[in-house]
Amino acid sequence: MADVIKINTFLTDMSQYGEFSKARNEAFPAGVPASASYSTPTLVLPSLLVEVEAIAIIGSGS
């Protein structure tokens, strides 16, 4: 996770942003990379609530 430089997040229910933010902070204990969050009515599978796209530069976090 140290090589991740940016994450884009797509949420189908923005009222859940607080829970997502908590999980994101746990996933990045050294600090959250640059990020953007977007509200979307649906994802590819209707049962999905969140999609996270990560951009990383291999070796940048070492």
TARA-V891738 format. One record per backbone hydrogen bond with DSSP energy under -1.0 kcal/mol. CO is the residue of the C=O (numbers start at 1). NH is the residue of the N-H. E is the energy in kcal/mol with one decimal. If there is no record, write none. Layout:
BEGIN
CO&NH&E / CO&NH&E
END
This chain:
BEGIN
1&4&-1.4 / 3&57&-2.2 / 5&34&-1.1 / 6&55&-2.9 / 7&36&-1.9 / 8&53&-3.1 / 9&38&-2.9 / 10&51&-2.0 / 11&40&-2.5 / 13&16&-2.3 / 14&17&-1.7 / 16&20&-2.3 / 17&21&-3.2 / 18&22&-2.0 / 19&23&-2.1 / 20&24&-2.8 / 21&25&-2.4 / 22&26&-1.7 / 23&27&-1.9 / 24&28&-1.4 / 28&31&-1.9 / 34&7&-2.1 / 36&9&-2.8 / 38&11&-3.0 / 45&48&-2.1 / 49&12&-2.3 / 51&10&-2.8 / 53&8&-2.7 / 55&5&-2.9 / 55&6&-1.6 / 57&60&-2.4
END
